[in-house]
């Protein structure tokens, strides 16, 4: 089967769609990707890429068609221009693609406008569109993007409903999304639950003595991912301050990643004397994360207190579970439910510093045997619900079924 994947983000940007495309190729399918110029999360074009040059390339046997876009930079206006410019240029570039694909998979971790070129290409090539929802729009625009203009939100709501209407199936990464999307006029039978998995290299990993010697001494709690507003990292930082004030000097925090909130985080650390407690080590390739996780005692994930975030499953949850480590979840809804159901760690309500601090102390005081049981539970739950090969087979089955139905009609 020949599959066109449309995603505003793709390698060298670090998103789960990269591995899914590799997995589809491993299963013998021909995959091409229509994407943008890499500029996430820095907001600037990655080295070697330019607005005016031809940025098409091949990566691991996957042909990448790169559409122009305005780099996301900083601020709401630049972000909107980034979203709309990709939709425009990708639509134009997509119309020139040869008519040889069997179906389209759209990966949407925001923006929803990634679906616009898919609709135009799908109509031209007369092939089904499977739209994989990672973020709910337009609500995520206000929750994560701090955009509250009613006219703008209404406009994006209309666009969202139009894209869903013109998609053959709407895949959702969380069952919590179903009722929200149904309220936007999508029939239940059109919605398919299809969660994220994670890369094969996320496995339980023994601590590397060399790396361990370079990390802070003590009980290590590690966060890996984007430093964005939706991650509510101030909740973790305030918990770190509270722990320091209570005399838990042994508990240390390691942050791996980058993003818009980094400067704010650095200021908080310096202003509160947390230089020995909180360590920002920078961003590293995803393949290196298991080494850091292996040297950690606990992994942590946090989200803002907002209805939309209570419906989602943060993609790092699957990576954490696969790594077989105890997990702290500072969030509401689906993400917290999974950690509790898996008995893989402890959860606290979103932005609740007191509860998070209490959970950290509780995990710290557990015996090694009790924490090891949580770690084992995490890995077992991943294998039962999110195992990569099983989910790839499920997606391929969906492709075959929907292509057959579409061609029959």
C-alpha positions, 0 to 999 in steps of 0.5 A: 500500500502507498500511504501519504502522511501529512504532518506539519512536523516531521524529522528532524523534529522529534514527534511520534509520527517519525517512528510510526512512518518507520514502522509502516515501512518496516511492515512493507508499505511505501510511505511518503510525507508532506511536511513543513520546514523544521522549526520546532521547538526553537521557532527558527529554521533548523540548520541546513534548511531555508525558506527559499530553497528546495528542502525535499529529501529522503530519510530512511527510505521515506521521501519527504516533501517539504512545504514552505512555512513561516517559522513559528518564532514567538508570540500568538501572531507568528504562531497563527502565521505559521499554521496558516502558511503551512496550510497554504503552501502544503496545499499548493505543493500537494496538488503537484504530487503524482496521483498514486497514493492509496490513502492519506493519514493526517497527524494532528498534534496542532494545528488543525489546519494540517487537515486543509491540504489533506482535504484538497489532495484527497479530493483530487486523488479520490482517496480516503483521509484518516485524520488522527487527532492528537489535540482538540480544536479550537479549545487547544488554541486557547488552552495551550496557545493563550488565544482567546479572540472569540471571532478567531476561535469561531473561525477555527471551529468552523474549519475543524468541523469542515475538516472532520466532515471531509475526512473518511475516519477520525482517529482519536489518541484518547477515548476522552476525545470522543464526546467532544468530537461528537459534539462537533457533528461527527457520528460515533461510527466515524470515530476510531480509538487509536492511541499512540505507542512509542519507539522500540528503544524505550525499554527498561535500561540499567543505569550507565555508571559513566552517565550516572557520575555526571548527573546530580547525586541523590533521588532523581526525578526526570522530566523529558519533553517540551518546555511549554505552557501547557506542561505547567512546569511551574507546578514541578518547580514550586514542588521542588522549592517546597521540598527544599524548604522542608529539608529534602535536599536528597531529592533532585530534579532533572529536565531534558528538553527545551521550549518557550518556558525555558527562560522563565524556568531559569529565572525561577531557579535562580531567584529561589536558590534552586541551582543545586536542586533543579538541573536543566541539562538541555535537549537530546535526541529521543534515542538517548532518553532511555540512558537518562531514564535508566539513571533516574528513580522516577519519571514525571509528567505534568499538564495545565489545569484545563478541561482539554488536557484532562481528555488527552493522554500525553505522548510521553506517558507511553514512553515512560511506561515502556521504560519501566520506571515509577511515574509521577503524574501531575494532571487530571483525567485520562493521563492520571487515570492510566497511571493509577489503573496501571499501578505504575506510580502516583497521580495528583490533580493538575497544578496542585503543588501540595499534592504533588509534593506529598506524592514525591515524598511518598515515592521517595520513602517507599522501599526499593522493592515497592518502587520496583513493583511500580516499574514492573507494572508500568512495563506490563501495562504498556505491553498490554495496551500500547505495544508498538507492533500490535498498534501498527498492525491495527492501523494497517488493518484500518487502512485496508478496510477503509480503502476497500470501502472507499473504492467500493463506494 
